[in-house]
Amino acid sequence: MLRKVHRRAQPNDGFAKALHELDLRLHEKASMDWQHKKPVMKVCPICGKNAGLSIRSLELHLQKSHQIQ
C-alpha cells in the first residue's frame, strides 16, 4: 500500500519490518515480502577507496579527492 501511494518509497529495514508485523497482526497474513537488505559500501571507481554508504558520499569523495564535478 505504501508503494501504491509513493512508488519510490524505500522504507528502512526497521520500518519495513514493523509494517510487515502490523500486516500479520491485522490481516493474519502478509501482503508484502520483507527482505532485510544490507547496505552496500560505495567504492570509488578511480582510487578504489570506500567512499561511504550513499551515492552522495561517493559524489563528495569524487569532488574532494579527484576534483570531479
Beta strands, then each sheet from edge to edge (+ up, - down):
strand 1: 42-43
strand 2: 50-52
sheet 1: 1+ 2-
end
